[in-house]
Amino acid sequence: MPLAMNREVFITCAVTGSGGTQDRSPHVPRSPQQIADSAIAAAKAGAAVVHCHVRDPETGAPSRDLGLFREVTDRIRDSDTDVVLNLTAGMGGDITFGPTEHPLPLNEAGTDMAGAAERVEHVKQCLPEICTLDCGTMNFAEADYVMTNTPGMLQAMGRMMTHLGVKPEIEAFDTGHLWYAKQLVKDGILDSPALVQLCMGVPWGAPDDLNTFMAMVNNVPDDWHFSAFGLGRSQMPYVAAAVLAGGNVRVGLEDNLMLDKGVLATNEQLVERAVEIIERLGARVIGPQEVRDKLGLTKRAPQG
């Protein structure tokens, strides 16, 4: 993909994530109402897309509870604020091994492996415009934890998403994930043009240096759409980098808790900062209906 600045940019706000950030900032939403309210505030600030996980309302631990997903999406849809819904489908692929000399049996406390249909059930019930598809297995920072997404699992989940009419957002943590995403399109499992999120600086995926970022960008087919993000202090620099490289941007408390040094952020404030950067670069921030038109999305209410 040639380097050409994007003049019409959409912002995704990753509202809460599934990381252990719930006790590091009071602004990380836990309950469905808090998550929905934060998503709505982000949309009013300029986010065209909200990317939502759910958490246990009491502990803040990540959850796959169908009722929590349904409540979040219902609350957002029932508001007077239009926004594109993007639900995670990354949960249910967690394997934590035992000690290095005795990796089996698995550590049950850290293992959550579900079948493809179960991992997509909340998408089927809530029918967002977009859901994520983590396009590869990966070591995260933890010593014995693996995020597991086998080719067979990705094929099954991808077919279900396509059948439901929900646009998969391919989460690419390294160049090999883009390679396999192109294979899924070639095999007819995912539609083209595809949508990609370039995930930079997530241990131990693609580091967040600009040379690696451009290698990722250059592996995105010319007719696909992409966004990108960096973690922590790299979040706002990657707003600029993504726009200059021809892409869209993602910000939010899933990836970064700070607005400035020593200042905890809200999702709304992070979106406002991104809007300022994008507009100062001479680009325009587009809204949810323009995103639907660009990506071929259909806004729907859930069935039943």
ABEGO torsion letter per residue (X at the ends): XBBBBBABBBBBBBAAEABBAAAABAABBABAAAAAAAAAAAAAAGBABBBBBBBBAAAGBBBABAAAAAAAAAAAAABABBBBBBBBAABGABBBBBBAABAOBBBAAABBBBBAAAAAAAAAAAGBABBBBBAEBBBBABAABBBBBBAAAAAAAAAAAAAAGBBBBBBBABAAAAAAAAAAAAAGABBOBBBBBBBBGBOBBBBABAAAAAAAAAABBAABBBBBBBBEAAAAAAAAAAAAAGBBBBBEAAABABABBGBBBBAAAAAAAAAAAAAAAGBBBBBAAAAAAAAGBBBBBBBX
